[in-house]
C-alpha cells in the first residue's frame, strides 16, 4: 500500500472512531420501528444490506424515502445515518437506508449499480413494509448526495441507464434532497496531479481515471443538461468544506432553468454548522429546521 493510500485509510479510520463516539452520546428518537440488515443481494456481504424505519403502529402506507449515506465513497455504513433516518421516519415516512460496496473495492459505477439493485429489491418486497411506492423520494449526503444525484439523472435519461449498466424500476422519483453533495468531486480529483488526490480519484473512478470520455459520467453537475431532474431540495452551509459543490450545482440548475429550493446556512447561533451537520447532529435547532423543510418539500410532491 502506497503512502497516499495509507493516509486515506488512516483518515477514514479516525472518522469512524469519531462517528462511533458521536452515536454513543446521542439518544435515538422514540416511537420508531426498525427492521435491520435486510439483504438486497443474497450473498452474505454486509455492503448489500439495508435498514427500514417507520413510525410504530403504522396502519397505512407511507411515502418512501430511500437514503444513500456519505463517507467519501470509501467509508461509511447505513448506521451512521441511523438517528437522522429515524427522525425522517418520525415525520411520516418509511425510510430505507442503504449500504453499498466502498472504494477501492468498488468504483462509483458499481456503487450506482448496487443502489439500483436495492431499488429493485425494495420495489419487489415493498408489501412487507408500510411503503407507498407511488410516492418515492431519494436523499443522499456528501458522496451519497453525489450518488443520489446520479441516480436521479439516470432515471431522467434515455442514455444513462445503459452507460451505468442498470435497468429502471417501475416507480418514479417524485422529488429528491441532496445534503452537502460532492457532485463533481471525483472528476475534480482526477484532474489534480497531487499523489493523494490522484490516489483518491483512482479509488473512486477505477479504470476510468485517465479516460476523460468515461469519467465525465461521474460529474453530476456536468450531466444535468442531459437529464430531466425531479424537484430538488438542497442544503449546505458556509462552514461546509465542500459548500462550493452545492453552489456550482445550483448555478448549473439556474443556467438550465431547472427549479429547486436551496437552504444555504451562514453560521449557527451556539455551534458550528459544518459538513452534513443536519445528519450527524439532527437535534441542532438548525438541523430540525432543515430536516423539517426538506420533508415538507417532499410531501408537497406526493401524488
C-alpha positions, 0 to 999 in steps of 0.5 A, a space after each residue: 500500500 502506497 503512502 497516499 493510500 495509507 493516509 486515506 485509510 488512516 483518515 477514514 479510520 479516525 472518522 469512524 472512531 469519531 462517528 462511533 463516539 458521536 452515536 454513543 452520546 446521542 439518544 435515538 428518537 422514540 416511537 420508531 420501528 426498525 427492521 435491520 440488515 435486510 439483504 438486497 443481494 443474497 450473498 452474505 456481504 454486509 455492503 448489500 444490506 439495508 435498514 427500514 424505519 417507520 413510525 410504530 403502529 403504522 396502519 397505512 402506507 407511507 411515502 418512501 424515502 430511500 437514503 444513500 449515506 456519505 463517507 467519501 465513497 470509501 467509508 461509511 455504513 447505513 448506521 451512521 445515518 441511523 438517528 437522522 433516518 429515524 427522525 425522517 421516519 418520525 415525520 411520516 415516512 418509511 425510510 430505507 437506508 442503504 449500504 453499498 460496496 466502498 472504494 477501492 473495492 468498488 468504483 462509483 459505477 458499481 456503487 450506482 449499480 448496487 443502489 439500483 439493485 436495492 431499488 429493485 429489491 425494495 420495489 419487489 418486497 415493498 408489501 412487507 413494509 408500510 411503503 407507498 411506492 407511488 410516492 418515492 423520494 431519494 436523499 443522499 449526503 456528501 458522496 451519497 448526495 453525489 450518488 443520489 444525484 446520479 441516480 436521479 439523472 439516470 432515471 431522467 435519461 434515455 442514455 444513462 441507464 445503459 452507460 451505468 449498466 442498470 435497468 429502471 424500476 417501475 416507480 418514479 422519483 417524485 422529488 429528491 434532497 441532496 445534503 452537502 453533495 460532492 457532485 463533481 468531486 471525483 472528476 475534480 480529483 482526477 484532474 489534480 496531479 497531487 499523489 493523494 488526490 490522484 490516489 483518491 480519484 483512482 479509488 473512486 473512478 477505477 479504470 476510468 481515471 485517465 479516460 476523460 470520455 468515461 469519467 465525465 459520467 461521474 460529474 453530476 453537475 456536468 450531466 444535468 443538461 442531459 437529464 430531466 431532474 425531479 424537484 430538488 431540495 438542497 442544503 449546505 452551509 458556509 462552514 461546509 468544506 465542500 459548500 462550493 459543490 452545492 453552489 456550482 450545482 445550483 448555478 448549473 440548475 439556474 443556467 438550465 432553468 431547472 427549479 429547486 429550493 436551496 437552504 444555504 446556512 451562514 453560521 449557527 447561533 451556539 455551534 458550528 454548522 459544518 459538513 452534513 451537520 443536519 445528519 450527524 447532529 439532527 437535534 441542532 435547532 438548525 438541523 430540525 429546521 432543515 430536516 423539517 423543510 426538506 420533508 415538507 418539500 417532499 410531501 408537497 410532491 406526493 401524488 
